């Protein structure tokens, strides 16, 4: 799946990009995938309310999160992060393909 970098959090995006490729094991939390990274960034324009297709960095867990539907803390159909995240990219196309990812599946975050 392809994601485009957004302008919302340029410091976070730059740091994540500088450490690519990142390979990790996926974890699921509702309709969110997250995985550990070597990224160590502070909050930057952080928020908990995100859109479907948002790709974000979660500072407390040093993890990248991909949101494709409601999470356990959502109050409706929109995704909601467990705590503040730095959104730095947006999935291009239908992010529902991430529903096929299961706990433990290998994820690779890379540039093309």
C-alpha positions as CSV (number, residue, x, y, z in Angstrom):
1,X,0.0,0.0,0.0
2,X,1.2,3.5,-0.7
3,X,1.0,6.5,1.6
4,X,1.9,10.1,0.8
5,X,3.7,12.3,3.3
6,X,1.5,15.2,4.6
7,X,2.7,18.7,5.7
8,X,1.1,18.4,9.2
9,X,4.2,17.2,11.1
10,X,7.3,17.7,9.0
11,X,9.8,17.0,11.7
12,X,8.2,13.6,12.5
13,X,8.0,12.8,8.8
14,X,11.6,13.6,8.2
15,X,12.8,11.5,11.2
16,X,10.7,8.5,10.1
17,X,11.9,8.8,6.5
18,X,15.5,9.0,7.7
19,X,15.3,5.6,9.4
20,X,13.6,3.7,6.5
21,X,13.3,0.9,5.8
22,X,11.7,-0.3,9.1
23,X,10.7,-3.9,9.5
24,X,8.6,-5.0,12.4
25,X,5.8,-7.2,13.6
26,X,2.3,-5.8,13.4
27,X,-0.1,-5.5,16.3
28,X,-3.8,-4.9,15.9
29,X,-6.0,-2.6,18.1
30,X,-9.4,-2.5,16.6
31,X,-9.0,-1.2,13.1
32,X,-5.5,0.1,13.7
33,X,-2.2,-1.5,13.0
34,X,0.8,-0.4,15.0
35,X,4.4,-1.5,15.1
36,X,7.6,-0.6,17.0
37,X,10.2,1.5,15.4
38,X,13.6,3.0,16.2
39,X,12.1,6.4,15.8
40,X,12.3,8.6,19.0
41,X,10.3,11.8,18.4
42,X,8.4,14.2,20.6
43,X,4.8,15.3,20.1
44,X,4.3,17.6,17.1
45,X,0.9,19.0,16.5
46,X,-0.3,15.8,18.2
47,X,-4.0,14.7,18.4
48,X,-6.2,11.7,19.1
49,X,-8.9,12.3,16.5
50,X,-7.6,11.0,13.2
51,X,-9.1,10.1,9.8
52,X,-9.3,6.7,8.1
53,X,-6.1,6.3,6.2
54,X,-4.0,8.3,8.6
55,X,-0.4,7.2,9.2
56,X,0.9,8.5,12.5
57,X,3.7,8.2,15.0
58,X,2.8,7.4,18.6
59,X,5.5,8.9,20.9
60,X,4.8,6.9,24.1
61,X,5.2,3.6,22.3
62,X,7.8,4.7,19.7
63,X,5.4,3.1,17.1
64,X,3.9,3.9,13.7
65,X,0.1,3.5,13.6
66,X,-2.1,3.0,10.5
67,X,-5.7,3.8,11.1
68,X,-8.4,2.1,8.8
69,X,-11.5,2.2,11.0
70,X,-12.7,2.5,14.6
71,X,-10.5,1.6,17.5
72,X,-11.6,0.4,21.0
73,X,-11.8,4.1,22.2
74,X,-13.8,5.4,19.2
75,X,-17.2,6.7,19.9
76,X,-18.4,6.3,16.3
77,X,-17.0,5.0,13.0
78,X,-14.0,7.3,12.9
79,X,-10.7,6.1,14.3
80,X,-9.4,7.5,17.5
81,X,-5.9,7.0,18.9
82,X,-5.2,5.7,22.4
83,X,-3.3,9.0,23.1
84,X,-1.8,11.8,21.1
85,X,-0.2,10.8,17.8
86,X,1.7,12.8,15.1
87,X,0.0,12.3,11.8
88,X,2.6,12.4,9.1
89,X,1.1,10.6,6.1
90,X,-2.1,9.5,4.4
91,X,-2.8,6.2,2.7
92,X,-3.5,6.5,-1.0
93,X,-6.6,4.5,-2.0
94,X,-8.7,2.1,0.1
95,X,-7.1,1.5,3.5
96,X,-9.5,-1.3,4.3
97,X,-6.9,-3.7,2.8
98,X,-5.2,-3.4,6.2
99,X,-8.1,-5.5,7.7
100,X,-6.1,-8.5,6.4
101,X,-3.1,-7.8,8.6
102,X,-3.0,-9.9,11.8
103,X,-1.0,-9.7,15.0
104,X,2.5,-10.9,14.3
105,X,2.5,-10.3,10.5
106,X,5.7,-8.7,9.3
107,X,5.4,-5.1,8.2
108,X,7.9,-3.2,6.1
109,X,7.8,0.6,5.9
110,X,9.9,1.8,3.0
111,X,10.2,4.4,0.2
112,X,9.8,3.8,-3.5
